[in-house]
Amino acid sequence: MRRFLISLIFMGILLGCKEKAENEKISIPEGLEAVGYGGNSKELCLSCSKKLIAYLNIEINSMYLFGMNPGFWTDMRDKYPEIGVIWVIAGQNAEKKRDRGYVIRSLEEAQFPFQVLYDPENRFFEMNGLQPGINPKSSLKFFFTKDDVYFSSPQVGIPELFEGEVEEFLKE
């Protein structure tokens, strides 16, 4: 299961990462809806100085990865409370019935410990000038930001490497 998660995240990174330049701002569009599953979701910290921003386009990918290793995100929340974790779930797919309700059901099934931002119009991708890789709609991206400025693209799919990247990020 862990290898599958690693493969999935690597695939998203390889197919969709634009190398962001230092000093480049990562912006969250105004008016995106915060969704979660009841009172069990940690509220978003858009004002946190240090953030892990994750982007997933559900027009292309399902939210299956949220349920694959639920302890990972709970550990992230508990071990690094000073890092705001912001997931932007973008797009919709009427054919596959992926919409706001799908996002909420998926978060509930996975017992995901954070609220997420739902972006049905995929404004985050456009606003930040993200460039597609092999896949024209680049469906999975991760960014560390400090004061809303790009810091690095963490390797979330490799727990040992990711932990070192988090520690380095926190030193800054």
The 8 nearest C-alpha neighbors of each residue, nearest first, counted from 0:
[[1, 3, 2, 4, 67, 68, 5, 6],
 [0, 2, 4, 3, 5, 68, 67, 6],
 [3, 1, 5, 4, 0, 6, 7, 156],
 [2, 4, 6, 0, 1, 5, 7, 8],
 [5, 3, 7, 1, 2, 6, 8, 0],
 [4, 6, 156, 2, 8, 3, 7, 9],
 [7, 5, 3, 9, 4, 8, 10, 2],
 [8, 6, 4, 10, 5, 9, 3, 11],
 [7, 9, 11, 5, 156, 10, 6, 12],
 [10, 8, 12, 6, 11, 7, 13, 5],
 [9, 11, 7, 13, 8, 12, 14, 6],
 [12, 10, 139, 8, 14, 9, 13, 15],
 [11, 13, 9, 16, 10, 15, 14, 140],
 [14, 12, 10, 11, 15, 9, 16, 132],
 [15, 13, 132, 133, 11, 12, 134, 10],
 [14, 16, 137, 132, 131, 12, 13, 11],
 [17, 15, 12, 18, 140, 13, 132, 14],
 [16, 18, 130, 19, 129, 15, 131, 132],
 [17, 19, 16, 20, 152, 130, 129, 151],
 [20, 18, 17, 21, 23, 149, 151, 152],
 [19, 21, 23, 22, 18, 149, 150, 151],
 [20, 22, 23, 149, 150, 19, 148, 151],
 [23, 21, 148, 149, 20, 24, 150, 19],
 [24, 22, 21, 149, 148, 20, 25, 19],
 [23, 25, 148, 147, 149, 26, 22, 127],
 [24, 26, 147, 148, 127, 149, 23, 27],
 [27, 25, 24, 28, 127, 147, 126, 123],
 [26, 28, 123, 29, 25, 126, 31, 127],
 [29, 27, 123, 26, 30, 31, 122, 126],
 [30, 28, 31, 27, 26, 32, 122, 123],
 [29, 31, 32, 28, 118, 27, 33, 116],
 [32, 30, 118, 29, 116, 117, 33, 28],
 [31, 33, 117, 116, 34, 30, 118, 115],
 [34, 32, 116, 115, 114, 117, 31, 35],
 [35, 33, 114, 115, 116, 32, 103, 117],
 [36, 34, 114, 40, 103, 37, 115, 106],
 [35, 37, 107, 40, 106, 103, 39, 38],
 [36, 38, 39, 35, 40, 107, 34, 114],
 [37, 39, 40, 36, 41, 35, 42, 112],
 [38, 40, 37, 36, 112, 41, 110, 113],
 [41, 39, 113, 112, 114, 38, 35, 36],
 [42, 40, 113, 112, 114, 43, 39, 38],
 [43, 41, 114, 40, 113, 44, 33, 35],
 [42, 44, 45, 114, 41, 85, 83, 84],
 [45, 43, 83, 46, 47, 42, 84, 85],
 [44, 46, 47, 43, 83, 85, 50, 48],
 [45, 47, 44, 48, 83, 146, 43, 49],
 [48, 46, 44, 49, 45, 83, 50, 82],
 [47, 49, 146, 145, 46, 50, 147, 82],
 [50, 48, 145, 82, 47, 144, 83, 146],
 [51, 49, 83, 82, 144, 143, 84, 52],
 [50, 52, 143, 84, 142, 85, 83, 53],
 [53, 51, 85, 142, 141, 86, 50, 84],
 [52, 54, 141, 86, 140, 87, 85, 142],
 [53, 55, 87, 140, 139, 86, 88, 141],
 [56, 54, 139, 88, 138, 89, 57, 87],
 [55, 57, 138, 89, 58, 90, 59, 88],
 [58, 56, 60, 59, 61, 90, 91, 89],
 [57, 59, 92, 91, 90, 56, 60, 97],
 [58, 60, 57, 56, 138, 61, 136, 92],
 [61, 59, 57, 56, 58, 138, 62, 55],
 [60, 62, 63, 57, 59, 64, 58, 97],
 [61, 63, 64, 65, 105, 60, 57, 102],
 [62, 64, 61, 65, 66, 67, 105, 60],
 [63, 65, 67, 66, 62, 4, 68, 61],
 [66, 64, 63, 67, 62, 109, 69, 111],
 [65, 67, 109, 64, 69, 68, 63, 108],
 [66, 68, 64, 65, 69, 63, 4, 0],
 [67, 69, 70, 71, 66, 65, 1, 64],
 [70, 68, 71, 66, 72, 67, 109, 65],
 [69, 71, 73, 68, 72, 74, 75, 67],
 [72, 70, 74, 69, 73, 68, 75, 158],
 [71, 73, 75, 74, 70, 69, 76, 112],
 [72, 74, 70, 76, 75, 71, 112, 77],
 [73, 75, 77, 71, 72, 76, 78, 70],
 [76, 74, 72, 78, 73, 77, 79, 71],
 [75, 77, 73, 74, 80, 79, 78, 72],
 [78, 76, 74, 75, 79, 80, 73, 72],
 [77, 79, 75, 74, 76, 80, 73, 81],
 [80, 78, 81, 75, 76, 77, 82, 74],
 [81, 79, 82, 76, 77, 78, 83, 75],
 [80, 82, 79, 83, 49, 47, 50, 48],
 [83, 81, 50, 49, 80, 79, 84, 51],
 [82, 84, 50, 44, 47, 51, 85, 49],
 [85, 83, 51, 50, 52, 82, 86, 43],
 [84, 86, 52, 51, 53, 83, 115, 87],
 [85, 87, 53, 115, 54, 52, 116, 88],
 [88, 86, 54, 116, 117, 89, 115, 53],
 [89, 87, 117, 55, 118, 56, 116, 54],
 [90, 88, 118, 56, 121, 119, 87, 55],
 [91, 89, 119, 58, 121, 56, 57, 120],
 [92, 90, 58, 98, 97, 119, 57, 93],
 [91, 93, 97, 58, 94, 95, 96, 98],
 [92, 94, 96, 95, 97, 91, 98, 58],
 [95, 93, 92, 96, 97, 91, 58, 98],
 [94, 96, 93, 92, 97, 58, 91, 98],
 [97, 95, 93, 94, 92, 98, 101, 91],
 [98, 96, 92, 101, 91, 95, 93, 57],
 [97, 99, 91, 101, 100, 96, 102, 92],
 [98, 100, 102, 101, 103, 117, 97, 119],
 [101, 99, 103, 102, 98, 104, 97, 105],
 [100, 102, 98, 104, 97, 99, 103, 105],
 [103, 101, 99, 105, 100, 104, 106, 98],
 [102, 104, 106, 100, 105, 101, 35, 107],
 [105, 103, 107, 101, 106, 102, 108, 100],
 [106, 104, 108, 102, 107, 103, 101, 109],
 [107, 105, 111, 103, 109, 104, 108, 110],
 [106, 108, 110, 104, 36, 105, 109, 103],
 [109, 107, 105, 110, 106, 104, 66, 111],
 [108, 110, 66, 111, 106, 107, 65, 105],
 [111, 109, 107, 108, 106, 112, 69, 36],
 [110, 112, 106, 109, 113, 107, 69, 40],
 [111, 113, 40, 41, 73, 110, 39, 72],
 [114, 112, 40, 41, 111, 115, 42, 35],
 [113, 115, 35, 40, 34, 42, 41, 43],
 [116, 114, 86, 34, 33, 87, 35, 85],
 [117, 115, 33, 87, 32, 31, 88, 86],
 [116, 118, 88, 32, 31, 87, 89, 119],
 [117, 119, 89, 121, 120, 31, 88, 90],
 [120, 118, 90, 89, 121, 91, 117, 98],
 [119, 121, 122, 118, 90, 89, 91, 123],
 [122, 120, 89, 90, 118, 123, 119, 124],
 [121, 123, 125, 124, 120, 126, 28, 118],
 [124, 122, 126, 125, 121, 28, 127, 27],
 [125, 123, 122, 129, 127, 126, 121, 128],
 [124, 126, 128, 122, 127, 123, 129, 121],
 [127, 125, 123, 128, 124, 122, 26, 28],
 [128, 126, 129, 125, 124, 25, 123, 26],
 [129, 127, 125, 126, 130, 124, 123, 17],
 [130, 128, 127, 124, 17, 125, 131, 126],
 [129, 131, 17, 128, 132, 16, 15, 137],
 [132, 130, 135, 137, 15, 136, 134, 133],
 [131, 133, 15, 14, 134, 137, 135, 16],
 [132, 134, 14, 135, 131, 15, 137, 13],
 [133, 135, 137, 132, 136, 14, 131, 15],
 [136, 134, 131, 137, 133, 132, 15, 130],
 [135, 137, 134, 131, 138, 59, 15, 56],
 [138, 136, 15, 131, 134, 135, 139, 132],
 [137, 139, 56, 55, 136, 59, 11, 15],
 [140, 138, 55, 11, 54, 137, 12, 15],
 [141, 139, 54, 53, 12, 16, 11, 15],
 [140, 142, 53, 152, 52, 153, 54, 143],
 [143, 141, 152, 52, 51, 151, 144, 153],
 [142, 144, 51, 151, 150, 50, 152, 149],
 [145, 143, 149, 150, 148, 50, 147, 49],
 [144, 146, 49, 147, 148, 48, 150, 50],
 [145, 147, 48, 148, 49, 144, 47, 50],
 [148, 146, 144, 145, 25, 24, 149, 26],
 [149, 147, 24, 144, 145, 146, 23, 22],
 [150, 148, 144, 23, 24, 21, 151, 25],
 [149, 151, 144, 143, 145, 148, 21, 142],
 [152, 150, 143, 142, 149, 153, 144, 19],
 [153, 151, 142, 141, 143, 154, 150, 140],
 [154, 152, 155, 151, 161, 141, 142, 164],
 [153, 155, 161, 156, 157, 160, 152, 141],
 [154, 156, 161, 157, 153, 158, 8, 141],
 [157, 155, 5, 8, 154, 158, 4, 9],
 [156, 158, 160, 155, 159, 161, 154, 5],
 [159, 157, 161, 160, 162, 156, 155, 154],
 [160, 158, 162, 161, 157, 163, 164, 156],
 [161, 159, 163, 157, 162, 158, 164, 154],
 [160, 162, 164, 158, 154, 155, 163, 159],
 [161, 163, 165, 159, 164, 160, 158, 166],
 [164, 162, 166, 160, 161, 165, 167, 159],
 [163, 165, 161, 167, 162, 166, 168, 160],
 [166, 164, 168, 162, 163, 167, 161, 169],
 [165, 167, 163, 169, 168, 164, 162, 170],
 [168, 166, 164, 170, 165, 169, 163, 171],
 [169, 167, 165, 166, 170, 171, 164, 143],
 [168, 170, 166, 171, 167, 165, 49, 82],
 [171, 169, 167, 168, 166, 165, 164, 49],
 [170, 169, 168, 167, 145, 166, 49, 150]]
